[in-house]
Amino acid sequence: MSKFFCDSNSELWYTKADELGLKVIGMPYTLDDIEKDYDLGRNTDFDYFYNRIKKGGIAKTQALNVQNYLDYFEPVLKNGDDIIYVHFSNQMSGTFEYMKQAIAILKEKYPERTIKYVDTLLISVGEALEVYEAGKMWKNGATDDEIIKFIEDYRQNYAVYFLVDDLGHLKRGGRLSASSFIVGTVLNIKPILKMDEIGKIVKHGVASGKKKGIKELANIVKNTGLELDKHPIIIAHAQAEELANELKKILLEEIDKNLDIWVQPIGPTVGTHCGPGSIGVTFYAKHR
């Protein structure tokens, strides 16, 4: 029997992770030199985090080290279970080199056990939908290989688009090129970003202001979405709940009043890079 691992960069809300019985690797961040692991919202004070950033607080994210992965994985293997790990895009962090080193150590120590992993090629709530669907499969008895095949076959059908209020956070975190930052800042536009086919953040388009940006996000969902009545839509925001609810209202009115839409905050590990005022939407799509 395998244990299903995800990471908190997926931002799958903690009640959903609990419901499925998933094990969660907490991804670390520091705020004003105090380190914490994001807990999928269980005890996170989102307002405190974003208010500190607005007032000049310094937030950073870190990669896990080899020992961190050993601490998460070894108790499971020692107990006689295998591991399947559905993780965030390896294009977004160097942490996976440490993970592979830890797995090599564990395979030598527990040769009879297996550790399998698969890349969602997404992060944040885009990853959450993949983890959620795969987690339901696991809970219903799917094998590790069936879960991996599902992710590999359908991960290009999970799209995430987001509107960022201040490009400086992405620039400082190395998630956006200097040229894109300069253009966006000088013109005072609100870029719409997305995760591309290989799991990198790229610019999709621009909007002149947040209200137009919200309408464009809604248009993207309407034009790109696939079987929206069969899959949840997640709207995530960084202290932008009013905009998130406005986007939800548009989607319900213009697509289907019965859509299953989850609205939730963006956590600190992702919020460190996108900053306050950001809003994103993820959905099942024809393509990314």
BAFI-3210 file (N, C-alpha, C; in Angstrom, 3 decimals, decimal comma, padded with zeros to 6 digits):
// residues 288
n [1|2|3|4|5|6|7|8|9|10|11|12|13|14|15|16|17|18|19|20|21|22|23|24|25|26|27|28|29|30|31|32|33|34|35|36|37|38|39|40|41|42|43|44|45|46|47|48|49|50|51|52|53|54|55|56|57|58|59|60|61|62|63|64|65|66|67|68|69|70|71|72|73|74|75|76|77|78|79|80|81|82|83|84|85|86|87|88|89|90|91|92|93|94|95|96|97|98|99|100|101|102|103|104|105|106|107|108|109|110|111|112|113|114|115|116|117|118|119|120|121|122|123|124|125|126|127|128|129|130|131|132|133|134|135|136|137|138|139|140|141|142|143|144|145|146|147|148|149|150|151|152|153|154|155|156|157|158|159|160|161|162|163|164|165|166|167|168|169|170|171|172|173|174|175|176|177|178|179|180|181|182|183|184|185|186|187|188|189|190|191|192|193|194|195|196|197|198|199|200|201|202|203|204|205|206|207|208|209|210|211|212|213|214|215|216|217|218|219|220|221|222|223|224|225|226|227|228|229|230|231|232|233|234|235|236|237|238|239|240|241|242|243|244|245|246|247|248|249|250|251|252|253|254|255|256|257|258|259|260|261|262|263|264|265|266|267|268|269|270|271|272|273|274|275|276|277|278|279|280|281|282|283|284|285|286|287|288]
n.u [000,837|000,536|001,398|000,027|001,575|001,539|002,502|002,643|002,805|000,939|-001,362|-003,784|-006,668|-006,660|-008,790|-009,690|-007,426|-007,316|-009,734|-009,221|-007,127|-004,416|-000,835|001,142|003,755|005,250|006,014|008,675|008,833|010,046|009,323|010,249|012,608|011,697|011,057|008,637|006,494|004,232|000,868|-001,353|-003,423|-004,468|-003,744|-002,943|-002,293|-003,375|-003,926|-002,135|000,312|000,236|-000,200|002,158|003,997|003,116|003,889|006,587|007,795|010,019|009,776|010,621|011,296|012,371|014,320|013,657|015,896|018,083|017,822|015,331|013,576|014,175|013,169|010,430|009,824|011,059|009,817|007,464|008,330|009,728|007,660|006,676|005,306|004,787|005,504|003,819|004,262|002,890|003,857|004,796|005,750|008,904|010,342|010,249|011,825|014,888|014,702|014,162|016,436|017,616|015,624|015,841|018,356|017,830|015,978|017,597|019,255|017,358|016,362|018,497|018,598|016,090|015,432|013,302|011,107|009,149|009,453|007,680|007,228|005,655|005,423|003,360|003,627|002,768|001,910|000,672|-002,885|-003,432|-001,938|-003,297|-005,808|-005,027|-003,806|-006,006|-007,807|-006,181|-005,774|-008,339|-008,564|-006,568|-007,632|-009,757|-008,576|-006,750|-003,725|-000,207|001,015|-001,197|-002,055|000,139|000,059|-002,394|-001,826|000,256|-001,093|-003,169|-002,297|-001,821|-004,312|-005,022|-005,263|-003,840|-004,267|-003,257|-003,609|-001,472|-000,727|001,563|004,492|006,989|007,385|007,487|009,711|011,793|011,839|012,855|011,111|010,283|011,349|013,760|013,236|010,481|009,506|010,277|008,884|006,199|006,019|006,667|004,606|002,439|000,643|-001,441|-000,269|-001,378|-000,613|000,530|000,906|003,036|003,347|005,521|005,758|006,578|006,377|004,841|004,123|000,807|-000,912|-002,124|-003,773|-005,598|-005,792|-007,406|-010,142|-010,726|-008,929|-010,027|-012,330|-011,102|-009,876|-012,163|-013,119|-011,105|-011,506|-014,074|-013,592|-011,580|-012,062|-013,036|-015,552|-016,586|-018,630|-018,137|-015,880|-014,146|-013,651|-011,093|-010,641|-008,191|-006,810|-004,814|-005,327|-007,466|-010,236|-012,672|-012,389|-012,031|-014,533|-016,050|-015,123|-016,013|-018,787|-019,206|-018,508|-020,439|-022,747|-022,349|-021,548|-022,464|-024,775|-024,535|-021,914|-019,094|-017,362|-014,513|-013,366|-010,498|-007,734|-004,456|-001,558|001,360|003,849|003,533|002,431|004,545|005,914|004,040|002,689|000,657|-002,755|-002,909|-004,599|-005,874|-006,974|-007,947|-008,658|-010,297|-009,259|-009,153|-006,613|-003,460]
n.v [-001,199|002,210|005,484|008,645|011,532|015,082|018,504|021,627|023,717|023,238|024,297|023,122|023,257|022,782|021,308|019,753|018,193|016,804|015,420|013,596|012,209|012,788|013,015|015,789|017,713|020,300|023,389|025,666|029,079|032,360|035,095|038,207|037,059|034,894|031,538|029,426|026,634|026,359|025,594|024,859|026,556|025,921|027,038|029,551|033,017|034,991|037,721|039,015|038,251|039,409|042,094|042,713|042,511|044,645|046,699|046,638|044,327|041,543|038,835|035,501|032,505|029,088|026,266|022,839|020,700|017,793|016,334|017,175|015,912|013,260|013,148|013,382|011,187|008,761|007,635|006,538|004,584|002,978|001,975|000,115|000,867|002,088|004,961|007,515|010,491|013,465|016,293|019,861|022,026|021,194|023,131|025,335|025,358|024,469|022,419|019,783|018,378|017,863|016,267|014,004|013,105|012,371|010,307|008,431|007,673|006,514|004,413|002,704|002,017|000,927|-001,288|-002,862|-001,292|001,211|004,413|006,631|009,342|012,223|014,934|017,725|019,889|022,358|024,938|026,242|026,817|025,618|023,281|022,218|021,264|019,068|017,459|017,022|015,537|013,303|012,444|011,603|009,412|007,769|007,351|005,801|003,458|003,325|002,395|003,248|003,556|003,983|006,439|008,054|007,820|009,073|011,750|012,371|012,057|013,946|016,400|018,649|019,617|021,117|024,345|027,475|030,834|034,146|037,388|039,951|042,390|043,856|043,718|043,619|041,734|039,204|039,675|040,072|037,544|036,026|034,930|036,217|037,864|040,546|042,337|042,014|042,935|045,659|046,715|046,259|047,815|050,458|051,075|050,828|048,671|045,756|042,740|039,590|036,496|033,099|029,531|027,716|025,050|023,552|024,093|026,640|030,117|032,408|035,313|035,974|037,975|041,393|043,779|046,769|047,757|046,446|045,707|045,290|043,295|041,206|040,680|039,748|037,420|035,936|035,670|034,076|031,687|031,058|030,734|028,855|026,840|023,475|021,054|022,262|021,959|019,605|019,655|021,159|024,717|026,858|029,857|031,969|034,311|037,119|038,864|040,018|039,651|040,765|041,172|038,524|037,418|038,869|037,850|035,219|035,676|036,598|034,307|032,467|033,711|033,974|031,536|029,089|028,711|026,719|025,990|024,547|026,326|027,206|029,523|030,953|031,970|032,948|031,249|031,840|030,896|030,946|033,476|035,097|035,509|036,474|038,542|040,998|041,644|040,105|037,833|034,693|032,080|028,738|025,894|023,173|022,558|023,057|023,357|024,597]
n.w [000,000|-000,828|000,390|-000,150|-001,150|-001,251|-001,832|-000,024|-001,779|-003,632|-002,661|-002,160|-000,340|003,210|004,314|002,206|001,682|004,100|003,976|001,959|003,023|002,617|002,742|003,558|002,366|003,868|002,538|002,948|004,164|004,914|007,000|007,858|008,864|010,329|010,176|008,681|007,827|005,153|005,847|004,375|004,981|007,460|009,990|009,254|009,233|007,062|006,552|008,280|007,150|004,510|005,132|006,471|004,365|002,779|004,424|004,263|005,187|004,932|002,891|002,063|000,182|000,592|-000,507|000,263|002,099|001,865|004,275|005,171|003,336|003,916|006,508|006,049|004,357|005,306|007,727|006,681|004,851|006,625|008,065|006,390|004,094|000,711|-001,454|-003,201|-004,840|-005,784|-007,282|-007,297|-010,090|-011,415|-012,629|-011,115|-008,853|-007,153|-005,407|-006,022|-006,739|-004,302|-003,266|-004,923|-004,171|-001,541|-001,976|-003,244|-001,128|000,557|-000,994|-001,025|001,627|002,089|000,168|-000,633|-000,795|-002,600|-004,123|-005,846|-008,116|-009,621|-011,883|-011,804|-013,415|-012,700|-010,317|-007,201|-007,113|-009,531|-009,523|-007,393|-008,340|-009,912|-007,969|-006,325|-007,976|-008,537|-005,941|-005,224|-006,912|-005,792|-003,233|-003,924|-004,616|-006,759|-008,465|-008,020|-010,523|-012,168|-011,228|-011,882|-014,679|-015,176|-014,394|-016,220|-018,636|-018,559|-017,535|-019,121|-019,483|-017,352|-016,383|-015,339|-014,696|-013,882|-012,408|-011,650|-009,232|-008,537|-010,155|-009,074|-007,028|-008,300|-009,902|-007,991|-006,872|-008,898|-010,715|-012,935|-015,890|-016,227|-018,301|-018,821|-016,422|-016,423|-018,663|-017,885|-015,560|-016,327|-018,163|-016,570|-016,604|-016,114|-016,145|-017,413|-016,395|-016,942|-016,420|-018,446|-020,951|-020,080|-017,450|-016,586|-015,613|-017,695|-019,735|-020,614|-021,570|-021,410|-019,263|-018,806|-015,933|-012,942|-012,987|-015,718|-016,073|-014,549|-016,033|-018,337|-017,392|-016,870|-019,496|-020,566|-019,172|-020,121|-022,876|-023,060|-021,290|-020,466|-020,196|-017,845|-016,058|-014,833|-013,318|-010,546|-010,194|-009,205|-007,526|-006,501|-004,195|-003,135|-000,580|-001,989|-002,005|-002,771|-005,534|-006,268|-005,659|-007,442|-009,877|-009,573|-009,573|-012,210|-013,682|-012,818|-013,734|-016,501|-017,529|-016,123|-013,609|-011,776|-011,419|-009,750|-007,688|-005,944|-003,611|-002,303|-000,122|-001,338|-000,440|001,760|000,595|-002,194|-002,323|-001,562|-003,918|-005,790|-004,505|-002,616|-003,608|-005,875|-008,089|-009,058|-011,326|-011,770|-013,809|-015,568|-018,832|-022,457|-023,300|-022,039]
ca.u [000,000|001,289|000,899|-000,018|002,143|001,550|003,216|001,765|002,799|-000,291|-002,405|-005,048|-007,099|-006,370|-009,951|-009,712|-006,335|-007,737|-010,828|-008,646|-006,109|-003,116|000,298|001,514|005,100|005,133|007,074|009,057|008,988|010,406|008,799|011,046|013,601|011,051|010,714|007,479|006,055|002,833|000,036|-002,570|-004,454|-005,018|-003,542|-002,230|-002,873|-003,105|-003,911|-000,880|001,384|000,195|-000,038|003,586|004,653|002,757|004,614|008,027|008,308|010,773|009,371|011,445|011,036|013,577|014,201|013,905|017,179|018,024|017,320|013,882|012,892|014,334|012,251|009,062|009,625|011,565|008,861|006,498|009,017|010,052|006,407|006,344|004,481|005,442|005,179|003,553|004,326|002,456|004,526|004,743|006,648|010,335|010,919|010,076|012,667|015,987|014,512|014,009|017,745|017,759|014,674|016,409|019,444|017,209|015,382|018,700|019,654|016,289|016,277|019,582|018,283|014,841|015,367|012,036|010,068|009,211|009,091|007,412|006,806|005,251|005,401|002,119|004,003|002,014|002,090|-000,496|-004,155|-003,402|-001,485|-004,310|-006,816|-004,425|-003,649|-007,337|-008,315|-005,330|-006,036|-009,592|-008,236|-005,809|-008,546|-010,637|-007,830|-005,886|-002,317|000,723|001,215|-002,419|-002,041|001,165|-000,444|-003,426|-001,174|000,984|-002,040|-004,126|-001,804|-001,945|-005,700|-005,236|-004,703|-003,908|-003,971|-003,379|-003,404|-000,566|-000,827|002,899|005,443|008,249|007,530|007,948|011,064|012,721|011,919|013,434|010,061|009,941|012,538|013,908|012,599|009,032|009,241|010,420|007,773|004,960|006,040|006,651|003,309|001,405|-000,353|-001,582|-000,089|-002,007|000,417|000,042|001,912|003,054|003,302|006,629|005,720|007,175|005,493|005,034|003,087|-000,255|-001,438|-002,138|-005,062|-005,430|-006,511|-007,854|-011,498|-010,628|-008,200|-010,978|-013,165|-010,302|-009,753|-013,447|-013,158|-010,189|-012,190|-015,184|-013,113|-010,606|-012,534|-013,566|-016,353|-016,525|-019,668|-017,700|-014,645|-014,130|-012,854|-010,572|-010,206|-007,324|-006,506|-003,932|-006,035|-008,273|-011,446|-013,742|-012,163|-012,265|-015,979|-016,544|-014,837|-016,947|-020,112|-019,230|-018,483|-021,743|-023,766|-022,101|-021,283|-023,419|-025,003|-024,277|-020,490|-018,492|-016,263|-013,915|-012,623|-009,616|-006,550|-003,157|-000,701|002,583|004,958|003,244|002,199|005,838|006,356|003,038|002,424|-000,719|-003,560|-002,931|-005,753|-005,669|-008,064|-007,529|-009,832|-010,048|-009,218|-008,775|-005,151|-002,980]
ca.v [000,000|003,455|006,708|009,706|012,803|016,274|019,558|022,767|024,620|022,959|025,129|022,416|023,685|021,710|020,438|018,805|017,248|015,954|014,581|012,524|011,493|012,996|013,503|017,067|018,248|021,740|024,150|026,711|030,487|033,192|036,448|038,918|036,098|033,804|030,508|028,567|025,824|026,633|024,493|024,794|027,411|025,411|028,034|030,667|034,353|035,571|039,177|039,436|038,057|040,405|043,434|042,912|042,779|046,014|047,631|046,476|043,062|040,765|037,428|034,702|031,062|028,272|024,872|021,823|020,036|016,329|015,832|017,425|014,838|012,029|013,219|013,146|009,902|007,547|006,959|005,786|003,385|002,153|001,344|-000,915|001,410|002,749|006,377|008,188|011,926|014,327|017,520|021,075|022,058|021,213|024,332|026,444|025,251|023,514|021,483|018,401|017,721|017,353|015,165|012,829|012,607|011,697|009,064|007,485|007,170|005,669|003,184|001,820|001,569|000,171|-001,735|-003,540|-000,263|002,045|005,834|007,119|010,740|012,725|016,386|018,295|021,014|023,508|025,319|026,920|026,110|024,758|021,995|021,703|020,470|017,783|016,689|016,648|014,446|012,133|011,983|010,833|008,115|006,995|006,940|004,767|002,236|003,349|002,089|004,349|003,718|004,567|007,852|008,699|007,896|010,108|013,062|012,575|012,130|015,039|017,620|019,802|020,086|021,944|025,663|028,494|032,191|035,053|038,818|040,378|043,828|044,449|042,785|043,605|040,510|038,154|040,020|039,805|036,099|035,363|034,251|037,052|038,477|041,979|043,090|042,002|043,792|047,063|047,076|046,290|048,897|051,744|051,293|050,705|047,691|044,583|041,550|038,313|035,475|031,726|028,463|027,153|023,589|022,885|024,425|027,932|031,272|033,241|036,331|035,643|039,199|042,528|044,440|048,129|047,841|045,187|045,350|044,709|042,048|040,204|040,311|038,945|036,086|035,261|035,308|032,951|030,488|030,758|030,337|027,758|025,808|022,221|020,297|023,033|021,474|018,335|019,854|022,406|025,880|027,493|031,245|032,251|035,741|037,609|040,027|040,611|038,828|041,414|040,845|037,083|037,199|039,437|036,863|034,111|036,136|036,624|032,929|031,858|034,359|033,880|030,158|028,135|029,076|025,562|025,670|024,308|027,292|027,388|030,775|030,792|032,831|032,461|031,048|032,631|030,496|031,513|034,904|035,781|035,834|037,236|039,751|041,379|042,132|039,155|036,937|033,658|031,133|027,485|025,188|022,133|023,339|022,416|023,439|025,628]
ca.w [000,000|-000,885|000,983|-001,155|-000,719|-002,075|-001,122|000,236|-002,927|-004,379|-002,072|-001,941|000,997|004,164|004,538|001,088|001,918|005,220|003,487|001,145|003,791|001,986|003,515|002,965|002,593|004,066|001,885|003,901|003,838|006,057|007,055|008,864|009,384|011,073|009,192|008,893|006,692|004,861|006,348|003,552|005,541|008,726|011,048|008,646|009,338|005,741|006,627|008,901|006,177|003,433|005,713|006,741|003,085|002,391|005,290|004,077|005,704|003,944|002,785|001,155|000,197|000,599|-000,935|001,276|001,950|001,851|005,553|005,216|002,609|004,704|007,648|005,570|003,676|005,959|008,612|005,871|004,354|007,792|008,477|005,410|003,014|-000,408|-001,561|-004,466|-004,567|-006,888|-006,832|-008,104|-011,245|-011,109|-013,225|-010,182|-007,660|-007,161|-004,298|-006,458|-006,717|-002,934|-003,134|-005,592|-003,323|-000,395|-002,455|-003,481|000,191|001,085|-001,793|-000,569|002,984|002,038|-001,232|-000,915|-000,880|-003,795|-004,049|-007,188|-008,104|-010,928|-011,939|-012,338|-014,282|-012,225|-008,920|-006,636|-007,236|-010,714|-008,999|-006,460|-009,034|-010,286|-006,737|-005,853|-008,814|-008,315|-004,581|-005,243|-007,516|-004,799|-002,161|-004,482|-004,853|-007,942|-008,226|-008,259|-011,969|-012,717|-010,858|-012,701|-016,050|-015,200|-014,382|-017,472|-019,759|-018,474|-016,892|-020,013|-019,445|-016,166|-016,687|-014,296|-015,150|-012,758|-012,570|-010,586|-009,010|-008,465|-010,751|-008,337|-006,229|-009,203|-010,336|-006,894|-006,651|-010,054|-011,477|-014,078|-016,468|-015,993|-019,386|-018,601|-015,267|-016,814|-019,547|-017,117|-014,588|-017,020|-018,791|-015,534|-017,027|-015,261|-016,983|-017,109|-016,511|-016,887|-016,433|-019,797|-021,107|-019,386|-016,038|-016,290|-015,653|-018,881|-019,891|-021,572|-022,157|-020,494|-019,031|-018,275|-014,675|-012,350|-013,410|-017,053|-015,905|-014,072|-017,181|-019,248|-016,790|-017,119|-020,917|-020,769|-018,685|-021,045|-024,204|-022,985|-020,383|-021,013|-019,223|-016,599|-015,141|-014,246|-012,554|-009,769|-010,566|-007,996|-007,603|-005,354|-004,141|-002,083|-000,034|-003,059|-001,955|-003,531|-006,945|-006,433|-005,681|-008,693|-010,913|-009,353|-009,996|-013,677|-014,187|-012,555|-014,565|-017,940|-017,955|-015,544|-012,208|-010,919|-011,380|-008,435|-007,616|-004,624|-003,454|-001,150|-000,147|-001,806|000,720|001,830|-000,277|-003,514|-002,136|-001,511|-005,276|-006,546|-003,750|-002,324|-004,718|-006,987|-008,175|-010,066|-011,540|-012,378|-014,319|-016,554|-020,067|-023,710|-023,319|-021,118]
c.u [000,874|000,603|001,039|000,511|001,835|002,381|002,311|001,875|001,594|-001,429|-003,782|-005,479|-007,064|-007,560|-010,064|-008,616|-006,695|-008,794|-010,287|-007,596|-004,712|-002,061|000,856|002,938|004,973|006,307|007,380|009,093|009,436|009,762|009,505|011,959|013,010|010,558|009,508|007,274|004,596|001,988|-001,295|-003,740|-004,994|-004,904|-002,853|-002,998|-002,524|-003,027|-002,613|000,261|001,385|000,322|001,420|004,335|004,362|003,541|006,129|008,628|008,963|010,339|010,246|010,967|012,361|013,282|014,352|015,277|016,996|017,402|015,818|013,117|013,016|013,348|010,805|008,868|009,994|010,561|007,848|007,118|009,321|008,838|005,940|005,468|005,358|004,950|004,895|003,470|003,965|002,894|004,394|005,839|008,117|011,054|010,946|011,029|013,790|015,829|014,507|015,340|018,010|016,814|015,253|017,561|018,881|016,625|016,454|019,168|018,621|016,143|017,365|019,250|017,049|014,614|014,043|010,876|010,230|008,788|008,916|006,913|006,507|005,040|004,075|002,391|003,203|002,424|000,826|-001,763|-004,283|-002,975|-002,564|-005,337|-006,273|-004,285|-005,005|-007,892|-007,504|-005,557|-007,321|-009,357|-007,544|-006,742|-009,473|-009,880|-006,953|-004,444|-001,459|000,876|-000,015|-002,488|-001,037|000,689|-001,515|-002,798|-000,493|000,043|-002,864|-003,577|-001,864|-003,368|-006,023|-004,503|-004,811|-003,434|-004,110|-002,974|-002,588|-000,603|000,530|003,916|006,748|008,470|008,026|009,372|012,075|012,899|012,473|012,421|009,655|011,198|012,560|013,193|011,085|008,656|009,264|009,243|006,482|004,891|005,911|005,263|002,148|000,276|-000,372|-001,443|-000,910|-000,977|-000,221|001,220|001,872|003,155|004,420|006,727|006,441|006,114|005,842|003,899|002,094|-000,758|-001,411|-003,560|-004,786|-006,297|-007,095|-009,226|-011,484|-009,877|-009,103|-011,866|-012,390|-010,079|-011,031|-013,553|-012,251|-010,856|-013,290|-014,681|-012,224|-011,105|-013,167|-014,317|-016,337|-017,568|-019,258|-016,478|-014,736|-013,308|-012,367|-010,153|-009,422|-006,934|-005,576|-004,486|-006,792|-009,594|-012,588|-013,612|-012,431|-013,756|-016,617|-016,314|-015,784|-018,341|-020,231|-019,306|-019,831|-022,824|-023,590|-021,809|-022,369|-023,566|-024,696|-022,803|-020,019|-017,240|-015,801|-013,163|-011,783|-008,426|-005,358|-002,237|000,613|003,696|004,754|003,059|003,468|006,239|005,341|002,630|000,951|-001,444|-003,653|-004,188|-005,519|-006,874|-007,498|-008,759|-009,376|-010,234|-008,891|-007,269|-004,747|-002,927]
c.v [001,252|004,544|007,815|011,000|013,882|017,309|020,768|023,847|024,365|023,858|024,456|022,698|022,513|020,784|019,387|017,755|016,283|014,953|013,375|011,710|011,632|013,414|014,733|017,452|019,765|022,469|025,390|028,119|031,217|034,553|037,154|037,955|035,010|032,772|029,694|027,695|026,142|025,400|024,359|025,550|027,000|026,449|029,295|031,975|035,103|037,099|039,684|039,349|039,174|041,835|043,729|043,201|044,214|047,051|047,457|045,216|042,249|039,304|036,728|033,252|030,319|026,896|023,969|021,217|018,517|015,792|016,060|016,309|013,508|011,999|012,949|011,704|008,672|006,894|006,111|004,483|002,424|001,394|000,283|-000,454|001,988|004,192|006,748|009,681|012,700|015,744|018,689|021,081|022,106|022,378|025,498|026,418|024,247|022,423|020,028|017,661|017,134|016,181|013,893|012,241|011,841|010,355|008,009|006,864|006,173|004,370|002,190|001,230|000,680|-000,348|-002,397|-002,546|000,553|003,482|006,310|008,550|011,191|014,234|016,869|019,378|022,269|023,830|026,046|026,127|025,318|023,359|021,367|020,836|019,115|016,886|016,184|015,464|013,167|011,552|011,187|009,457|007,215|006,475|005,825|003,523|002,200|003,029|003,326|004,611|004,312|006,063|008,615|008,851|008,971|011,495|013,329|012,744|013,416|016,345|018,849|020,347|020,893|023,265|026,575|029,818|033,127|036,473|039,295|041,890|044,508|043,437|042,670|042,336|039,349|038,409|039,671|038,314|035,325|034,638|035,042|037,735|039,974|042,796|043,140|042,907|045,264|047,523|047,223|047,464|050,258|052,046|051,205|049,773|046,529|043,339|040,365|037,243|034,089|030,780|027,821|025,635|022,867|023,298|025,687|029,022|032,113|034,261|035,903|036,885|040,312|043,042|045,808|048,282|046,517|044,755|044,701|043,386|040,916|039,731|039,447|037,538|035,287|034,821|034,124|031,652|030,082|030,179|029,099|026,593|024,621|021,487|020,971|022,595|020,202|018,474|021,138|023,484|026,501|028,920|031,538|033,726|036,040|038,932|040,773|039,854|039,434|041,097|039,370|036,786|037,784|038,471|035,677|034,480|036,119|035,207|032,245|032,426|034,045|032,466|029,212|028,460|027,933|025,161|025,494|025,177|027,439|028,718|030,663|031,745|032,139|032,380|031,801|032,198|031,008|033,021|035,715|036,290|036,640|038,517|040,046|041,894|041,186|038,297|035,950|032,753|029,893|026,664|024,105|022,765|022,483|022,346|024,511|026,985]
c.w [000,000|-000,074|-000,063|-000,547|-001,747|-001,313|-000,966|-000,830|-003,826|-003,916|-002,063|-000,509|001,972|004,401|003,430|001,266|003,045|004,766|002,711|001,895|003,223|002,999|002,804|003,365|002,699|003,444|002,721|003,301|005,092|005,906|008,201|009,623|010,280|010,057|009,638|007,661|006,434|005,148|005,607|004,189|006,898|009,843|010,531|008,814|008,045|005,802|007,240|007,889|005,133|003,959|006,025|005,441|002,632|003,190|005,213|004,662|004,596|003,994|001,751|001,212|000,102|000,018|000,279|001,047|002,023|003,138|005,683|004,533|003,334|005,866|007,230|005,100|004,510|006,904|007,860|005,382|005,501|008,280|007,480|004,261|001,908|-000,490|-003,007|-004,147|-005,837|-006,530|-007,799|-009,165|-010,854|-011,778|-012,228|-008,991|-007,872|-006,117|-004,743|-006,599|-005,339|-002,700|-003,742|-004,789|-002,126|-000,815|-002,707|-002,168|000,712|000,309|-001,392|000,794|003,011|000,612|-001,604|-001,093|-002,163|-003,465|-005,485|-007,102|-009,525|-010,828|-012,532|-013,378|-013,939|-010,793|-008,484|-006,955|-008,531|-010,330|-008,117|-007,161|-009,448|-009,062|-006,248|-006,652|-008,599|-006,923|-004,481|-005,859|-006,502|-003,699|-002,623|-004,937|-006,080|-007,552|-008,471|-009,755|-012,638|-012,415|-011,708|-014,137|-016,181|-015,259|-015,712|-018,664|-019,749|-017,910|-017,798|-020,079|-018,192|-016,370|-015,480|-014,887|-013,953|-013,114|-011,380|-010,463|-009,064|-008,980|-009,973|-007,535|-007,094|-009,663|-009,250|-006,658|-007,813|-010,911|-012,719|-014,575|-016,198|-017,058|-019,215|-017,441|-015,657|-017,666|-018,758|-016,167|-015,260|-017,583|-017,813|-015,973|-016,042|-016,138|-016,487|-017,412|-016,477|-016,722|-017,812|-019,774|-020,370|-017,924|-015,646|-016,325|-016,874|-018,958|-020,958|-022,294|-021,130|-020,348|-018,442|-017,039|-014,228|-012,851|-014,792|-017,000|-015,455|-015,219|-018,169|-018,693|-017,029|-018,574|-021,221|-020,332|-019,663|-022,363|-024,189|-022,152|-021,096|-019,903|-017,854|-015,582|-014,418|-013,340|-011,745|-010,472|-009,267|-008,323|-006,334|-005,373|-002,971|-001,578|-001,138|-003,151|-002,761|-005,021|-007,210|-006,514|-006,933|-009,851|-010,786|-009,870|-011,521|-014,237|-013,987|-013,477|-016,046|-018,439|-017,448|-014,055|-011,248|-010,883|-009,935|-008,329|-006,171|-004,627|-002,194|-001,247|-000,812|-000,597|000,646|000,875|-001,696|-003,407|-002,025|-002,891|-006,077|-005,846|-003,532|-003,571|-005,893|-006,934|-009,306|-010,187|-012,215|-012,715|-015,287|-017,934|-021,294|-023,827|-022,329|-021,818]
res [m|s|k|f|f|c|d|s|n|s|e|l|w|y|t|k|a|d|e|l|g|l|k|v|i|g|m|p|y|t|l|d|d|i|e|k|d|y|d|l|g|r|n|t|d|f|d|y|f|y|n|r|i|k|k|g|g|i|a|k|t|q|a|l|n|v|q|n|y|l|d|y|f|e|p|v|l|k|n|g|d|d|i|i|y|v|h|f|s|n|q|m|s|g|t|f|e|y|m|k|q|a|i|a|i|l|k|e|k|y|p|e|r|t|i|k|y|v|d|t|l|l|i|s|v|g|e|a|l|e|v|y|e|a|g|k|m|w|k|n|g|a|t|d|d|e|i|i|k|f|i|e|d|y|r|q|n|y|a|v|y|f|l|v|d|d|l|g|h|l|k|r|g|g|r|l|s|a|s|s|f|i|v|g|t|v|l|n|i|k|p|i|l|k|m|d|e|i|g|k|i|v|k|h|g|v|a|s|g|k|k|k|g|i|k|e|l|a|n|i|v|k|n|t|g|l|e|l|d|k|h|p|i|i|i|a|h|a|q|a|e|e|l|a|n|e|l|k|k|i|l|l|e|e|i|d|k|n|l|d|i|w|v|q|p|i|g|p|t|v|g|t|h|c|g|p|g|s|i|g|v|t|f|y|a|k|h|r]
***
